[in-house]
Amino acid sequence: MQKFDSAESYYATLFHELAHSTSHPSRVGREGIENVNSFASESYSKEELVAEMSSAFLCGVSGISPAVIGQSVAYLRSWISRLKGDSRLLISAASAAQKASDYVLGKANVPSERLQDCDSRDDCQ
């Protein structure tokens, strides 16, 4: 935590990383950082957008959004610029970010069959 300018910045980064973790098949189950092609690829850019939007949502819920909104806006703007050709991007990213945020908050409705599928697969541990 000492490496951050503020506690709010620390938690914003923690929320971003927690959002990445929700992509696992036993959690929300979206194509996540495991399947990206390379840095700045379309899949990487989308995942970063989802993670940062989730962080912004979670900062809002926790009451720390005013302190970190500027850094979130700058980060989101950098990834959106890479994806301007996708007109559905913001809607799909916001939907995925909401699902990730709900999972982190314990509000997610993860289908039981997804968890059961993972019980028999090595890649879901």
Buried (B, 14 or more C-beta within 10 A) or exposed (E): EEEEEEEBBBBBBBBBEBBBBBBBBBBBBBEBBEEBEEEEEBBBBBBBBBBBBBBBBBBBEEEBBEBBBEBBEEBBEBBBEBBEEBEEBBEBBBBBBBBBBBBBEEEBEBEEEBBEBBEEEEEBE
